[in-house]
Amino acid sequence: MGDVIGDDVHPPTLEEQTPEFLSNFLEKGFTILSEYGWYIVIFGSITYYLWATKVKPMYERWKKSAEESAYSAKYHKDPALFQARQEIMEAARRRMQEELEVKARQYLEKQKEIAEANRLERIADWERHEKGLGYRSKMKPKESDSGNSSQNYNPLMGSGGSSGYRPPKKSCCSGGGCG
C-alpha cells in the first residue's frame, strides 16, 4: 500500500498511432483487393444475378405457400373464427354495395333534373317561336376576355397576340426570282 506512483507511468509525449493489428489488416486488405479485385467484382455480380433471378423468387414462393398453409390451418382448427371472418367480409361487401347504390340513385336523380331542365327550356323555346319572338341563339356564349386571353397566351408572341411579326413565305428560289 505504500507504492508511490511515479512520473514514468505515462510516456513523456503522446503520439497518435494506428494500432498494429489495424494497420496489418488494412495492408492485407488492400493487397488482396489489388490482386483479386476483378475476381471479387465478377463473383459479386454473378451472386447478385443468381439471387435476383433464382433464389429470391423461390424464397418468395416458399414464404407465400407457408403463409397460406398457416392461414388455412388456423381457420381449419377454429371454424368459429372462420365464420366470424366471413361475416365481417360480407358486412363490408354489403356496406360497399349500399354506398354504390346511394351514389347511383343520386346520379340518376341529377340526370333526371338535367333532362327536365332541358325539356322545359325546349318548351320555352317553342312557345317563344309560336309567339313570333324567334328561337334563342344555339351558339354558346363566349367566355370573358380574361379567360380567353389566358387560354390562348403564348409568351413567344409578345403582348400583342397575333398581330406581331410574321416571317415571310419561303419560296423555292433563294436570293431572287425564279424567272
Secondary structure, DSSP 8 states (H G I E B T S, - for coil): ------GGGS-SS------HHHHHHHHHHHHHHHHHHHHHHHHHHHHHHHIIIIIHHHHHHHHHHHHHHHHHHHHHH-HHHHHHHHHHHHHHHHHHHHHHHHHHHHHHHHHHHHHHHHHHHHHHHHHHHHHT------S-----HHHHHHHS--GGG-TTTTSS-------SSSSS---
